[in-house]
Amino acid sequence: MSATGSEARARDRPVLEVRGLTVYHGQLRALSDVELSVEAGEVYAIIGANGAGKSTLLRTLAGLHRAATGRVLFDGVDITGTRPEQRVEMGMALVPEGRRLFRSLSVEENLLVGRHKARTSPWSLERVYATFDWMPGRRSQRAYQLSGGEQQAVAIGRALIANPRVLLLDELSLGLAPLVVRRIYEVLPELLRSGVTVLLVEQDVSQAVRVASRIQCLLEGRSTLEGPPARFSPAEIEAAYFGLGAAGRAS
């Protein structure tokens, strides 16, 4: 096959696929037969209440939880058994719930952690500073001195310096004021323009519906709804979120 043909084939397939994924926490089944397909260049949102399995899904995609059954494919390659650092090298980065910064390190030192196993691509320390314009003047400040929203921005910047093709954002707005959340979400268009695909977990349904090209709702580890948000009424999304009726799925 020619290079042009190979590139066309790569464009035709999803950048990230999940097939029949089941994950356990001890004896507890956290995810059950979850399916997922994320196209390059889109924002795909996973919604659901506490305990739905959203964070478990992202951590499994990042290689931090082991799948009991099912497969994870990145650009058509089965990565189900690969280590987390290998997934970073391939182009997948996670912004974990709770930010997980090194509290005693400076803003810049936390950002530079992202260079470990980083790919060569557009995102650099300078570009992160240009995106979050408050950071250069506070590059020497310790992470524990930052507000929650500032810590979230540093966590995103650290992941971007790894130059991901797919950015996994876990509970992006958790514990943040609405104004801060809005400012964080304002960064998404630049991420997409740079070629980053975004898979995010969000409890705030209205926020997810506003920014996502497609959504999937999880309830007790199972998918109850999937498709473009415009295809579903607020009542259908609410029913899927709380398990109030028959689930709906759209292709």
Secondary structure, 3 states (H helix, E strand, C coil): CCHHHHHHHHHHCCCEEEEEEEEEECCEEEEEEEEEEECCCCEEEEECCCCCCHHHHHHHHCCCCCCCEEEEEECCEECCCCCHHHHHHHCEEEECCCCCCCCCCEHHHHHHHHHCCCCCCCCCHHHHHHHCCCCHHHCCCEHHHCCHHHHHHHHHHHHHHCCCCEEEECCCCCCCCHHHHHHHHCCHHHHHHCCCEEEEEECCHHHHHHHCCEEEEEECCEEEEEECHHHCCHHHHHHHHHCCCCCEECC
